[in-house]
Amino acid sequence: MGSSECKGSGFLFFCGSDFLIMKTEPIHRTSMWKFKLSAATMTLIPAAVGINYVAKALAEGLKLPVWLGSLGTFLASMLAGPVAGAISGFINNVIYGLTLSPISTVYAITSIGIGIAVGVLHANGWFSSARRVFVSAIIIAFVSAVISTPLNVIFWGGQTGIAWGDSLFAVMVANHAPVWLASFTDEFVLDILDKVCVAYLAFFIYRQLPKRMVHFFSGDK
């Protein structure tokens, strides 16, 4: 009978002669940035772009107070790392901008930032529980707002195009708040709602995926 003493090493836990692997395994830091254009990634990236495209078009069509256009980016980053997620987000913004909304192209750089943030957080175990997902969503919302605010100010006078967020912007500007602060607040409030919704959707979908599929993509990193 093996010893009851358990020792941990990385994300492997040894108990006597046996070992257990944690259910949610953070990616090893040396492999997080590895990327190769294999059959797995060539399958994943178009699928992620399609999910982003449909989700964003649906949100715009229904006039929802969120964008939802980063769902595929989240999933790609969680499955194949930050580079795959960043590429998926960038491609989606370009295609969406060329077909439905030219405004979207401007924010391709924001999607790159989101993909990298999701991939890094997931690799470090920040999508392993519902509580950690919420914290991750706030961090990702902050990253998105920091990148998007200068774009909003340069191209749209600081507004986001979402009515209730722009109402907050108008109130702050009317009360003599600096345009940059009003624009950041407008963007950050919207991003919190959007990224919390998307993060939990991605978290739920990821947990339902067959382990074979997860290993198929993660084994590419």
Residue frames relative to the residue before (quaternion, step in Angstrom):
aa qw qx qy qz dx dy dz
M 1.0000 0.0000 0.0000 0.0000 0.00 0.00 0.00
G 0.4496 -0.7206 0.4589 0.2608 3.61 -0.77 1.01
S 0.6075 -0.5558 0.4299 0.3706 3.50 -1.28 0.47
S 0.4669 -0.6844 0.4869 0.2766 3.56 -1.13 0.65
E 0.5000 0.6607 -0.4281 0.3609 3.59 1.27 -0.15
C 0.1461 -0.7925 0.5895 0.0559 3.56 -0.90 0.98
K 0.0802 -0.7838 0.6150 0.0298 3.55 -0.96 0.88
G 0.2780 -0.7807 0.5418 0.1404 3.55 -0.99 0.86
S 0.0383 0.7664 -0.6409 0.0233 3.51 -1.15 0.69
G 0.7965 -0.0406 -0.0192 0.6030 3.59 -0.37 1.24
F 0.7060 -0.3849 0.2860 0.5212 3.58 -0.57 -1.10
L 0.5269 0.5694 -0.4382 0.4540 3.59 1.20 0.61
F 0.1146 -0.7895 0.6001 0.0589 3.57 -0.89 0.89
F 0.1991 -0.7997 0.5615 0.0750 3.55 -0.72 1.14
C 0.0442 -0.7796 0.6247 -0.0082 3.56 -0.86 0.99
G 0.8000 -0.1133 0.0418 0.5878 3.56 -0.16 1.26
S 0.7940 -0.2427 0.2104 0.5162 3.54 -0.78 -1.07
D 0.6373 0.5120 -0.3206 0.4786 3.55 1.30 -0.10
F 0.1349 -0.7687 0.6090 0.1416 3.55 -1.27 0.17
L 0.2387 -0.7506 0.6049 0.1170 3.51 -1.22 0.69
I 0.2189 -0.7531 0.6036 0.1438 3.56 -1.11 0.67
M 0.5014 -0.6597 0.4652 0.3115 3.56 -0.83 1.00
K 0.5773 -0.6174 0.4116 0.3409 3.55 -1.07 0.76
T 0.7607 0.2210 -0.1405 0.5940 3.57 0.99 -0.84
E 0.1095 -0.8444 0.5242 0.0130 3.56 -0.27 1.26
P 0.3290 -0.7267 0.5571 0.2311 3.61 -0.65 0.99
I 0.5123 -0.6392 0.4760 0.3199 3.56 -1.06 0.74
H 0.5160 -0.6259 0.4736 0.3430 3.58 -1.00 0.72
R 0.5824 -0.6444 0.3698 0.3298 3.56 -0.85 1.01
T 0.6632 0.5115 -0.3257 0.4387 3.61 1.01 -0.68
S 0.7219 0.4309 -0.2534 0.4784 3.60 1.14 -0.47
M 0.4559 0.7288 -0.4348 0.2681 3.58 1.23 -0.31
W 0.7692 0.3685 -0.1897 0.4864 3.59 0.94 -0.87
K 0.4539 0.6788 -0.4643 0.3430 3.59 1.22 0.03
F 0.0782 0.7921 -0.5994 0.0840 3.56 -0.95 0.87
K 0.0779 0.7731 -0.6281 0.0422 3.52 -0.99 0.86
L 0.4620 -0.6918 0.4886 0.2630 3.53 -1.05 0.83
S 0.1097 0.8147 -0.5494 0.1497 3.53 0.34 1.33
A 0.7224 -0.3942 0.3197 0.4697 3.56 -1.31 -0.09
A 0.6290 0.5505 -0.3338 0.4358 3.57 1.05 -0.78
T 0.7258 0.4225 -0.2594 0.4769 3.59 0.76 -0.99
M 0.6254 0.5307 -0.3406 0.4597 3.60 1.10 -0.61
T 0.6344 0.4812 -0.3207 0.5131 3.56 1.27 -0.35
L 0.6969 0.5125 -0.2722 0.4214 3.55 0.89 -0.99
I 0.6844 0.5193 -0.3135 0.4045 3.59 0.75 -0.98
P 0.6715 0.4591 -0.3290 0.4797 3.68 0.80 -0.76
A 0.6253 0.5302 -0.3434 0.4582 3.59 1.04 -0.72
A 0.6566 0.5076 -0.3051 0.4671 3.59 0.97 -0.88
V 0.6303 0.5265 -0.3245 0.4693 3.58 1.02 -0.82
G 0.6550 0.5174 -0.3055 0.4582 3.58 0.97 -0.86
I 0.6427 0.5105 -0.3206 0.4727 3.58 0.98 -0.82
N 0.6386 0.5248 -0.3203 0.4627 3.58 0.94 -0.88
Y 0.6747 0.5264 -0.2901 0.4284 3.54 0.85 -1.07
V 0.7026 0.4673 -0.2678 0.4651 3.56 0.79 -1.05
A 0.6613 0.5159 -0.3132 0.4455 3.59 0.91 -0.90
K 0.6804 0.4812 -0.2911 0.4698 3.59 0.93 -0.87
A 0.6459 0.5124 -0.3199 0.4669 3.58 0.98 -0.82
L 0.6394 0.5233 -0.3167 0.4659 3.57 1.04 -0.80
A 0.6625 0.5044 -0.3065 0.4612 3.58 0.93 -0.91
E 0.6704 0.4816 -0.3007 0.4776 3.59 0.97 -0.82
G 0.6542 0.5279 -0.3121 0.4427 3.56 0.98 -0.84
L 0.7298 0.4015 -0.2190 0.5082 3.58 1.06 -0.77
K 0.3830 -0.7460 0.4568 0.2967 3.58 1.34 -0.01
L 0.2036 0.7983 -0.5371 0.1810 3.57 0.95 0.87
P 0.5129 -0.6613 0.4507 0.3107 3.61 -1.14 0.55
V 0.6726 0.4042 -0.2890 0.5484 3.58 1.27 0.43
W 0.5066 -0.6655 0.4625 0.2941 3.58 -1.28 0.34
L 0.1226 -0.8413 0.5067 0.1433 3.60 0.98 -0.90
G 0.5103 0.7113 -0.3831 0.2948 3.60 1.26 -0.06
S 0.6526 0.4986 -0.3344 0.4622 3.59 1.22 0.24
L 0.3370 0.7684 -0.4903 0.2359 3.61 1.24 0.18
G 0.6813 0.4764 -0.2875 0.4756 3.59 0.88 -0.91
T 0.6088 0.5507 -0.3394 0.4593 3.57 1.11 -0.72
F 0.6261 0.5335 -0.3248 0.4669 3.58 0.97 -0.87
L 0.7023 0.4765 -0.2768 0.4506 3.57 0.77 -1.05
A 0.6487 0.5145 -0.3255 0.4567 3.60 0.96 -0.80
S 0.6619 0.5011 -0.3021 0.4685 3.58 0.98 -0.84
M 0.6629 0.5043 -0.3036 0.4627 3.57 1.01 -0.80
L 0.7224 0.4468 -0.2458 0.4670 3.57 1.00 -0.81
A 0.8494 0.1582 -0.0243 0.5028 3.58 0.82 -0.96
G 0.6699 -0.5367 0.2983 0.4173 3.59 1.21 0.25
P 0.7210 -0.5004 0.2860 0.3846 3.57 -1.28 0.39
V 0.6250 0.5464 -0.3570 0.4283 3.61 1.02 -0.67
A 0.6563 0.5029 -0.3062 0.4719 3.58 0.95 -0.90
G 0.6571 0.5093 -0.3082 0.4625 3.58 0.99 -0.82
A 0.6538 0.5163 -0.3121 0.4568 3.57 0.96 -0.88
I 0.6509 0.5089 -0.3111 0.4696 3.59 0.97 -0.86
S 0.6459 0.5277 -0.3164 0.4519 3.59 0.95 -0.88
G 0.6776 0.4940 -0.2923 0.4598 3.57 0.90 -0.93
F 0.6491 0.5263 -0.3126 0.4516 3.57 0.95 -0.90
I 0.6778 0.4942 -0.2959 0.4569 3.58 0.82 -1.01
N 0.6478 0.5277 -0.3306 0.4390 3.57 0.93 -0.84
N 0.6608 0.5095 -0.3206 0.4483 3.59 0.89 -0.88
V 0.6471 0.5120 -0.3227 0.4637 3.57 0.99 -0.79
I 0.6857 0.4770 -0.2885 0.4681 3.61 0.84 -0.97
Y 0.6558 0.5072 -0.3147 0.4622 3.58 0.92 -0.89
G 0.6584 0.5166 -0.3044 0.4550 3.55 1.03 -0.80
L 0.6889 0.4795 -0.2774 0.4676 3.57 1.06 -0.72
T 0.7654 0.3902 -0.1914 0.4746 3.60 1.15 -0.53
L 0.8382 0.1833 -0.0693 0.5090 3.60 0.83 -0.91
S 0.8293 -0.0005 0.0672 0.5548 3.57 0.81 -0.95
P 0.3529 -0.7710 0.4908 0.2006 3.61 -0.26 1.24
I 0.5471 0.6271 -0.3893 0.3948 3.60 1.17 -0.58
S 0.6183 0.6067 -0.3390 0.3670 3.56 1.00 -0.85
T 0.6046 0.5971 -0.3592 0.3860 3.59 1.01 -0.76
V 0.6053 0.5875 -0.3447 0.4118 3.56 1.04 -0.80
Y 0.7494 0.4248 -0.2098 0.4625 3.56 1.03 -0.82
A 0.2859 0.7652 -0.5238 0.2417 3.58 1.18 0.47
I 0.6365 0.5323 -0.3319 0.4488 3.59 1.04 -0.73
T 0.6051 0.5453 -0.3480 0.4641 3.58 1.14 -0.64
S 0.6514 0.5191 -0.3113 0.4575 3.56 0.98 -0.83
I 0.5992 0.5409 -0.3566 0.4703 3.58 1.09 -0.66
G 0.6616 0.5122 -0.2966 0.4604 3.57 0.94 -0.91
I 0.6420 0.5201 -0.3160 0.4663 3.57 1.00 -0.83
G 0.6585 0.5208 -0.3095 0.4465 3.57 0.90 -0.93
I 0.6640 0.4931 -0.3022 0.4739 3.56 0.96 -0.87
A 0.6588 0.5194 -0.3131 0.4451 3.59 0.90 -0.92
V 0.6600 0.5011 -0.3087 0.4670 3.59 0.91 -0.90
G 0.6731 0.5150 -0.3022 0.4364 3.57 0.87 -0.94
V 0.6656 0.4951 -0.2991 0.4715 3.58 0.96 -0.88
L 0.6694 0.4964 -0.3026 0.4626 3.59 0.89 -0.90
H 0.6625 0.4960 -0.3127 0.4661 3.58 0.92 -0.85
A 0.6452 0.5357 -0.3182 0.4421 3.57 0.97 -0.84
N 0.7345 0.3929 -0.2173 0.5089 3.56 1.16 -0.60
G 0.6489 -0.5955 0.2948 0.3706 3.56 1.20 0.55
W 0.4913 0.6965 -0.4153 0.3179 3.59 1.20 0.26
F 0.6503 0.4069 -0.3525 0.5359 3.57 1.24 0.48
S 0.4188 0.7473 -0.4255 0.2915 3.57 1.22 0.50
S 0.7890 0.1196 -0.0800 0.5973 3.62 1.23 -0.24
A 0.6585 -0.5244 0.3631 0.3994 3.57 -1.23 0.45
R 0.6463 0.5219 -0.3266 0.4509 3.59 1.00 -0.78
R 0.6776 0.4827 -0.2914 0.4721 3.57 0.93 -0.86
V 0.5869 0.5683 -0.3683 0.4438 3.59 1.10 -0.62
F 0.6399 0.5265 -0.3301 0.4520 3.59 0.97 -0.81
V 0.6512 0.5008 -0.3113 0.4777 3.59 0.92 -0.89
S 0.6409 0.5266 -0.3191 0.4583 3.58 0.97 -0.88
A 0.6457 0.5336 -0.3221 0.4410 3.58 0.95 -0.87
I 0.6441 0.5094 -0.3256 0.4687 3.60 1.00 -0.78
I 0.6459 0.5144 -0.3182 0.4658 3.59 0.96 -0.85
I 0.6705 0.4930 -0.2947 0.4696 3.58 0.92 -0.91
A 0.6190 0.5354 -0.3349 0.4669 3.59 1.07 -0.75
F 0.6450 0.5149 -0.3195 0.4656 3.59 1.00 -0.81
V 0.6368 0.5198 -0.3221 0.4696 3.59 0.95 -0.88
S 0.6676 0.5109 -0.2945 0.4544 3.56 0.90 -0.95
A 0.6735 0.5005 -0.2936 0.4580 3.58 0.95 -0.90
V 0.6359 0.5325 -0.3319 0.4494 3.59 0.98 -0.82
I 0.6959 0.4548 -0.2776 0.4815 3.60 0.95 -0.84
S 0.7214 0.4822 -0.2551 0.4266 3.59 0.90 -0.93
T 0.5785 0.6314 -0.3839 0.3454 3.61 1.02 -0.71
P 0.6721 0.4705 -0.3313 0.4659 3.66 0.77 -0.81
L 0.6309 0.5259 -0.3316 0.4641 3.59 1.06 -0.73
N 0.6376 0.5271 -0.3225 0.4600 3.58 1.00 -0.83
V 0.6766 0.4931 -0.2912 0.4628 3.57 0.94 -0.91
I 0.6851 0.5018 -0.2865 0.4436 3.58 0.89 -0.93
F 0.8083 0.3263 -0.1462 0.4677 3.57 0.79 -1.03
W 0.8305 0.2115 -0.0770 0.5095 3.61 0.99 -0.76
G 0.5867 -0.6180 0.3645 0.3755 3.56 1.16 0.45
G 0.7143 -0.4551 0.2456 0.4715 3.57 1.24 0.34
Q 0.6207 0.5667 -0.3438 0.4189 3.59 1.22 -0.27
T 0.4440 -0.7166 0.4883 0.2255 3.56 -1.29 0.42
G 0.4887 -0.6573 0.4403 0.3679 3.58 1.17 -0.52
I 0.6105 0.4811 -0.3547 0.5196 3.59 1.32 0.02
A 0.5204 -0.7226 0.3513 0.2890 3.56 -0.47 1.28
W 0.7412 0.4214 -0.2788 0.4419 3.61 0.65 -0.99
G 0.6145 0.5221 -0.3525 0.4749 3.58 1.12 -0.52
D 0.6719 0.4898 -0.2932 0.4720 3.56 0.99 -0.82
S 0.5625 0.5686 -0.3884 0.4576 3.59 1.20 -0.42
L 0.6321 0.5173 -0.3157 0.4828 3.57 1.04 -0.81
F 0.6232 0.5413 -0.3220 0.4636 3.56 1.02 -0.86
A 0.6746 0.5052 -0.2932 0.4514 3.59 0.88 -0.98
V 0.6443 0.5176 -0.3211 0.4625 3.59 0.97 -0.81
M 0.6747 0.4954 -0.2998 0.4577 3.58 0.91 -0.90
V 0.6586 0.4959 -0.3106 0.4731 3.59 0.95 -0.84
A 0.6360 0.5336 -0.3212 0.4557 3.60 1.03 -0.81
N 0.7122 0.3994 -0.2372 0.5263 3.56 1.22 -0.57
H 0.5880 -0.6600 0.3150 0.3455 3.53 1.25 0.71
A 0.3275 0.7089 -0.5469 0.3018 3.59 1.05 0.68
P 0.5701 -0.5859 0.4335 0.3793 3.62 -1.04 0.63
V 0.5895 -0.6024 0.4050 0.3543 3.57 -1.02 0.81
W 0.6476 0.5304 -0.3304 0.4362 3.60 0.94 -0.84
L 0.6647 0.4911 -0.3029 0.4745 3.58 0.97 -0.84
A 0.6510 0.5124 -0.3099 0.4664 3.58 0.96 -0.87
S 0.6614 0.5063 -0.2998 0.4651 3.57 0.99 -0.87
F 0.6519 0.5043 -0.3208 0.4667 3.58 0.95 -0.84
T 0.6484 0.5167 -0.3196 0.4587 3.60 0.95 -0.86
D 0.6206 0.5428 -0.3179 0.4681 3.57 1.00 -0.91
E 0.7121 0.4606 -0.2531 0.4655 3.57 0.79 -1.06
F 0.6854 0.5090 -0.2954 0.4288 3.59 0.84 -0.98
V 0.6385 0.5219 -0.3288 0.4603 3.60 0.96 -0.83
L 0.6694 0.4831 -0.2928 0.4825 3.58 0.95 -0.88
D 0.6603 0.5202 -0.3068 0.4464 3.56 0.97 -0.87
I 0.5993 0.5558 -0.3712 0.4406 3.59 1.01 -0.69
L 0.6827 0.4773 -0.2880 0.4724 3.58 0.82 -1.00
D 0.6813 0.5013 -0.2888 0.4486 3.57 0.87 -0.99
K 0.7358 0.4374 -0.2520 0.4514 3.58 0.73 -1.02
V 0.5887 0.5348 -0.3799 0.4723 3.61 1.10 -0.50
C 0.6523 0.5061 -0.3111 0.4708 3.60 0.92 -0.91
V 0.7043 0.4692 -0.2708 0.4588 3.58 0.79 -1.02
A 0.6438 0.5370 -0.3290 0.4346 3.59 0.96 -0.85
Y 0.6979 0.4512 -0.2857 0.4772 3.59 0.90 -0.84
L 0.5946 0.5377 -0.3632 0.4748 3.60 1.10 -0.59
A 0.6764 0.4860 -0.2900 0.4715 3.58 0.89 -0.95
F 0.6251 0.5441 -0.3212 0.4583 3.58 1.02 -0.84
F 0.6731 0.4888 -0.2899 0.4733 3.59 0.91 -0.93
I 0.6696 0.4966 -0.3052 0.4603 3.60 0.86 -0.94
Y 0.6477 0.5356 -0.3165 0.4399 3.58 0.91 -0.95
R 0.6843 0.4929 -0.2899 0.4525 3.58 0.93 -0.87
Q 0.6726 0.4869 -0.2977 0.4711 3.59 1.20 -0.44
L 0.5327 0.6478 -0.4103 0.3580 3.58 1.20 -0.32
P 0.5396 -0.6059 0.4639 0.3556 3.62 -1.03 0.66
K 0.5694 -0.6156 0.4201 0.3469 3.58 -0.99 0.80
R 0.6040 0.5710 -0.3555 0.4275 3.56 1.07 -0.70
M 0.6573 0.5024 -0.3068 0.4706 3.57 1.03 -0.82
V 0.6384 0.5240 -0.3227 0.4623 3.59 0.96 -0.86
H 0.6867 0.4698 -0.2853 0.4758 3.59 0.90 -0.91
F 0.5783 0.5923 -0.3690 0.4225 3.59 1.11 -0.63
F 0.7359 0.3919 -0.2237 0.5048 3.57 0.93 -0.91
S 0.6882 0.4899 -0.3006 0.4428 3.60 0.85 -0.89
G 0.6048 0.5763 -0.3504 0.4234 3.58 1.15 -0.54
D 0.5892 0.5891 -0.3488 0.4291 3.55 1.32 -0.27
K 0.6121 0.5936 -0.3495 0.3884 3.58 1.18 -0.45
